[in-house]
């Protein structure tokens, strides 16, 4: 666990949620954590990347405001980052994009692979990034 990297990410998530900083400011401010070895920081940063547009600058206000549900999840991410809990989930295993594209072109489908089953875990997805309720 890297307390400094967790604090950087947590504080900047909080600032983005409050509309204090833009998405570009967020990305600039978390640059020091990109090489972190903290699995929790990497997982949360990767998950949050889907929550904003990285092609144009905006804040979490107006038409760019996240849904209440998304904000609820991000607040849980912040709680996790402020905790001293170890990240217990496996690293995500994304399918090989070249294999996916070849299967799509050749067969018109992406068949389920045995390695995708490795992502099935016993953790409670409702409380991710925590592993379960205590």
N, C-alpha and C positions, 0 to 999 in steps of 0.2 A: 504494500500500500504506500502511496506517495501523498502525504498530507498536503504538501504545498500544491501539487497539481490538482488534487481534489478541491482545495479552497479556491484556486483560480477558476476552475470550471463552475463550481457552485455559485460563486459571486457573480460571474458573468451571465450565467443562466438567469439569476435573479434580476440583474440589471436589464437583460433583454425582455424578460416577462413584464417588467414594470414599464417598459417603453422608454427607459432612460437612454439606452444605446441602440444603435441600428444593428442589423445583421452583419454588415461589413465591420463595424467596430467590434462586435462579438468575435468574429473570425480572427481579427488582428490581435485582440487581447488574449485569445486562448492559444496563439501560436506556440508559446513555450511548452505546451503540454503535448504537442503532436508526436513527440518521440518518447512519451511516457511508457514505463513498463507496468503501470497500474491497469490491470484488466478492466476494472470498474470504470475508470476514467475513459478508457478507449471505447468501451461498449456504450456508455451514455453519450459521449460526444458523437459517435457514429449514429446512434438512434436519433439524437436531436437534429442532426444534419437534414433529416427528412422534414423538419418542421418549419423551414424557412426557405426563401428563394435566394440562391447564392449568385444569381445573375444580375440582380438589380438591388439597389440599397433601399431598405425600408425598416420601419420599426414595428413593434407588436401593437399596432393601433389601427383603427378604422378597418378598411377592407383586408388588411394584412394581419389582423388580430387572430390569434389562435383560438380554437374553440375552448369552451370551458373544460371539456373532457381532456383535451391535449394539455392545457395548463395544469390540470390536476395531476397528470402523469409527470410532467416536468417538475412540479413541486415535490413529488415523491423522489425524483432523481436527486434533487437538491438535498432532501433529507438523508438519502443514502450517502451522498458525497460528504455530508457533515458528520456522518457516523464513522466509527472505526471498524465497521463490518468489512470482512473480506468479501470480494465478489466471488460468488460460488457457482455461477453459471459457466457452462463451457463457452469457449470462444466460438463465435458464429462460424459456420462452415458454409460459405456461399458456393453455389455451383460454378464450375468452370465456365466462363462466358463463351469460350470458343466451342466447347462441347455442346453447350446449350444452343448456340447458333447453328452448328452443323446438324444437330438433331432436328431443329426447327425447319431448316432448309430441306433436309433429306426426307424426314418423316412427317413433317407438319406438326410435330408434337415434341414435348420434352418429357421423356419417360422418367418415372420416379426411379431413383437410384438407391441402392442399399445404403450408401454413405449418408443420404439425406435422413435416414432413420436415426443416425447417430445424434441428430439434433434434438430428439425427443428426450426431455428431461423430467425429473420428478418435482422440480420447483413450481411454485405457484405463479403463473404468468400474470395473474391479477395484481400482484404486488412487485413485479419486476421493477427495479433492479435488485430489490431484496429477493432472497430465495424463498422465503415463506413468512407467514405471519407468526409473531411471537406473543 
